[in-house]
Amino acid sequence: MRFVWQFLAVMAVYALGGGAISAVKDDDWLALVVGLAAAVPAVLVYGWVVRRTEHRPALDVALEGAVTKTGWGVLIGGGMFAAVVVTLVASGHYDVDGFGSVTGALGLLGFMAGVAVAEEVVYRGVLFRIVEERTGTYLALALTGLVFGLSHLFNEHATLWGALAIAIEAGFMLAAVYAATRSLWPAIGVHFGWNFAAAGIFSTDVSGDDTGEGLLDSSLSGPELFTGGAFGPEGSVYSVGLGVLLTLVFLRLAHRRGNIVPLGSRRAAGVDSAAKLPR
């Protein structure tokens, strides 16, 4: 029942926040304000429902060290997408035609912040964490990663390959980040850093959605295998390969920290609010 209550609570906030953000997405300044504002209740409601149903503080959203952990995540997520773009540039598939829109980038900053927080609370905070207690880390990572990927089939220009790519490069990798750190802040940071770099800086489509223009006026061309086509670079083999690599790195880190839950253990891994990303 705690899963049911937690899932219903965070999904209600997710739906309300998503609706508010979608309603103002064509106004850059409102998108910035509403997106940032929507992120706050998502974290507060998650912390509240965990305390009510599990009779303990939600240490994975503890405020101590939150800025540092989120910052590390943003650097990793943004760096990941920048690495994909560098590969696309080197292979002749990504071109910059000039500067785009600063206000467009600000609007996308708010939009992506709201999305990253809400989705991490739902998929890693509730789904992965509770499923992991029953199935162990690896099976929970696979199951919730697939659910996360397939949920993107509802996006415009979505494809089955794109959804599977999201499952591998994001669903698996973000669960591994959470397993390694036992904190939602790094996962939120990675998710936001990747999405904002994709849309707000490099002006590419995100998960099949045309998010508008960011800082750069750019274009993609070439085989869908490398560019992702209308789904965006997240459907590129470059993104999938990089996501697999980082998933393995974070799972290795989780092993070293003793954060892997074995299959059939029926226990939760310790949530350490002091867990840090590697320097």
C-alpha positions in Angstrom: 0.0 0.0 0.0 2.9 2.4 0.6 3.8 2.0 -3.1 0.2 2.8 -4.1 0.0 5.9 -1.9 3.5 7.2 -2.9 2.8 6.6 -6.6 -0.6 8.3 -6.5 0.8 11.3 -4.6 3.8 11.9 -6.9 1.8 11.2 -10.0 -0.8 13.8 -9.0 2.0 16.4 -8.6 3.5 15.2 -11.9 0.2 15.6 -13.8 -0.5 19.0 -12.3 3.0 20.4 -12.8 3.2 18.9 -16.3 -0.2 20.5 -17.2 0.9 23.9 -16.0 4.2 23.8 -17.8 2.6 22.6 -21.1 0.0 25.5 -20.8 2.7 28.1 -20.8 5.4 26.5 -22.9 4.9 29.0 -25.7 5.8 31.9 -23.4 9.5 31.7 -22.5 9.4 33.8 -19.3 6.3 32.0 -18.0 7.9 28.7 -18.8 11.0 29.6 -16.8 9.0 30.6 -13.8 6.4 27.9 -13.9 8.9 25.2 -14.6 11.1 26.1 -11.7 8.1 26.5 -9.4 6.7 23.1 -10.4 9.9 21.4 -9.3 9.5 22.4 -5.6 6.1 20.7 -4.8 7.3 17.5 -6.5 10.2 17.2 -4.0 8.1 18.3 -1.0 5.2 15.9 -1.7 7.7 13.0 -2.2 9.4 13.8 1.1 6.0 14.1 2.8 4.5 10.9 1.5 7.7 8.9 2.3 7.5 10.2 5.9 3.8 9.3 6.2 4.0 5.8 4.7 7.5 4.6 5.8 7.8 6.6 9.1 11.2 7.8 8.3 12.8 10.9 6.7 13.3 10.8 3.0 17.1 11.0 3.1 17.4 10.7 -0.7 16.0 14.3 -1.0 17.8 15.6 2.1 18.8 19.3 1.7 22.3 18.8 3.0 24.7 18.6 0.0 21.8 18.9 -2.4 23.3 21.8 -4.4 26.7 20.0 -4.8 25.2 16.7 -5.8 22.8 18.3 -8.3 25.7 20.3 -9.7 27.8 17.2 -10.2 24.8 15.6 -12.0 24.3 18.7 -14.3 28.0 18.6 -15.3 27.8 14.9 -16.1 24.5 15.1 -18.0 25.5 18.2 -19.9 28.9 16.7 -20.6 27.3 13.5 -21.9 25.3 15.4 -24.5 28.2 17.6 -25.4 30.2 14.5 -26.1 27.4 13.2 -28.4 27.4 16.6 -30.3 31.2 16.6 -30.7 30.9 13.1 -32.3 28.1 14.3 -34.6 30.2 17.4 -35.6 33.2 15.2 -36.3 31.1 12.9 -38.5 29.6 15.8 -40.4 26.0 15.4 -39.1 25.6 18.5 -36.9 26.0 22.1 -38.2 25.7 25.4 -36.4 24.3 28.2 -38.5 24.6 31.0 -35.9 23.1 32.0 -32.6 19.5 31.1 -31.6 17.4 32.6 -28.8 18.5 33.5 -25.3 14.9 33.8 -24.0 14.1 30.5 -25.7 17.0 28.9 -23.7 15.7 30.4 -20.5 12.2 29.1 -21.1 13.7 25.6 -21.8 15.7 25.9 -18.5 12.5 26.1 -16.5 10.7 23.5 -18.6 13.5 21.0 -18.3 14.0 21.6 -14.6 10.3 20.8 -13.9 10.4 17.7 -16.1 13.7 16.4 -14.6 12.5 16.7 -11.0 9.1 15.3 -11.6 10.3 12.3 -13.6 13.1 11.4 -11.2 10.7 11.5 -8.2 8.3 9.2 -10.0 10.7 6.8 -11.7 13.7 6.6 -9.4 12.3 7.8 -6.1 9.2 5.6 -6.1 9.3 3.0 -8.8 12.9 2.0 -8.8 13.5 2.2 -5.1 10.4 0.1 -4.1 10.7 -2.4 -6.9 14.4 -2.8 -6.0 13.4 -4.0 -2.5 11.6 -7.0 -4.0 13.6 -7.8 -7.1 17.1 -6.6 -6.4 19.0 -3.8 -8.1 19.6 -5.3 -11.5 16.1 -6.5 -12.3 14.6 -3.3 -10.9 17.0 -1.3 -13.1 15.9 -3.3 -16.2 12.1 -3.2 -15.4 11.8 0.5 -14.5 14.2 1.5 -17.2 12.0 -0.2 -19.8 8.9 1.5 -18.3 10.7 4.8 -18.5 11.6 4.3 -22.1 8.3 3.0 -23.3 6.5 6.0 -21.6 8.2 8.1 -24.3 6.2 6.4 -27.0 3.5 9.0 -26.3 5.8 11.8 -27.5 5.5 13.3 -31.0 7.7 11.6 -33.6 8.3 8.7 -31.1 9.5 5.4 -32.5 10.0 2.0 -30.8 13.7 2.2 -31.3 13.7 5.7 -29.8 11.9 4.4 -26.7 14.3 1.5 -26.3 17.2 3.9 -26.7 15.8 6.1 -23.9 15.4 3.0 -21.8 19.0 2.0 -22.2 20.8 5.4 -22.2 18.6 7.1 -19.6 16.3 4.7 -17.8 19.2 2.2 -17.0 21.8 4.9 -16.4 19.7 7.1 -14.1 18.8 4.1 -12.0 22.5 3.3 -11.8 23.2 6.9 -10.7 20.6 6.5 -7.9 21.9 3.1 -6.9 25.5 4.5 -6.7 24.6 7.6 -4.7 21.3 6.7 -2.9 20.2 10.3 -3.6 17.8 11.8 -6.1 19.8 15.0 -6.5 22.5 13.6 -8.7 19.9 11.8 -10.9 17.9 15.0 -11.2 21.1 16.9 -12.1 22.1 14.3 -14.8 18.5 14.3 -16.2 18.3 18.1 -16.3 21.8 18.6 -17.7 21.2 16.2 -20.6 17.8 17.6 -21.5 18.9 21.3 -21.2 22.0 20.7 -23.2 20.0 19.0 -25.9 17.3 21.6 -26.2 18.5 24.8 -24.4 22.1 24.9 -25.8 22.3 22.7 -28.9 18.7 23.2 -30.1 17.9 19.6 -30.9 14.7 17.7 -30.5 14.3 15.8 -27.2 12.7 12.4 -27.2 10.7 13.1 -30.4 9.4 16.5 -29.2 10.3 19.7 -31.0 11.2 21.8 -28.0 11.9 25.1 -29.8 15.1 27.1 -30.3 17.9 27.3 -27.7 21.2 29.2 -27.7 22.4 27.8 -31.1 20.7 27.8 -34.5 21.6 24.3 -35.6 20.7 21.5 -37.9 21.1 17.7 -38.1 21.6 15.7 -41.3 22.5 12.2 -42.1 21.4 8.6 -41.4 19.0 8.1 -38.5 21.3 5.6 -37.0 23.7 8.4 -36.2 21.4 11.4 -35.8 18.3 9.8 -34.3 16.2 11.4 -37.1 13.0 13.1 -36.0 13.3 11.6 -32.5 16.5 13.6 -31.9 20.0 12.6 -30.9 18.7 10.4 -28.1 17.9 7.9 -30.8 21.5 7.9 -32.0 23.8 5.0 -31.5 26.3 7.5 -30.1 23.9 8.3 -27.2 23.1 4.7 -26.5 26.8 3.7 -26.4 27.7 6.5 -24.0 24.7 5.7 -21.8 25.7 2.0 -21.6 29.3 3.1 -20.6 28.1 5.4 -17.8 25.6 2.8 -16.6 28.5 0.4 -16.1 30.6 3.0 -14.4 27.9 3.9 -11.9 27.0 0.2 -11.2 30.7 -0.4 -10.5 30.6 2.5 -8.1 27.4 1.1 -6.5 29.2 -2.2 -6.0 32.2 -0.5 -4.3 29.8 1.3 -1.9 27.8 -1.8 -1.1 24.7 -0.3 -2.6 23.7 -3.3 -4.8 20.6 -5.1 -3.5 20.7 -8.9 -4.4 17.8 -10.7 -6.0 15.5 -12.2 -3.3 17.0 -10.2 -0.4 13.7 -8.4 0.2 15.6 -5.5 1.8 16.3 -1.9 0.8 19.8 -0.6 0.3 20.8 2.0 2.8 20.0 5.6 1.7 23.1 7.7 2.6 22.4 11.4 2.4 26.2 11.9 2.5 26.8 9.8 -0.6 29.0 11.7 -3.1 29.8 11.4 -6.8 33.4 10.5 -7.6 35.8 13.4 -7.9 
